[in-house]
Amino acid sequence: MDFWQVLPAAIALVLIFEGVMPFISPNRWRNMLEVVGQMDDRIIRNIGLGSMLLGLTLLYWVN
């Protein structure tokens, strides 16, 4: 598969997964955003780093 074929599919999947929580439970999603808004920047960066490393690991494992 070509990169330009896979990229829109990957972005579409991210948007689908990101939209599940606010669709299913908007109140919990809003509360989660309030909690995240009160977190320290370092904690948010660590969560982001962990998420990226997990994504890279899964991508390597799949390919």
FENWO-V794469 format. One record per pair of residues at least 12 apart in sequence whose ideal C-beta (glycine too) atoms are under 7 Angstrom apart, sorted by sequence separation. I is the first residue (numbers start at 0). J is the second residue. If there is no record, write none. Layout:
i & j
I & J
I & J
This chain:
none
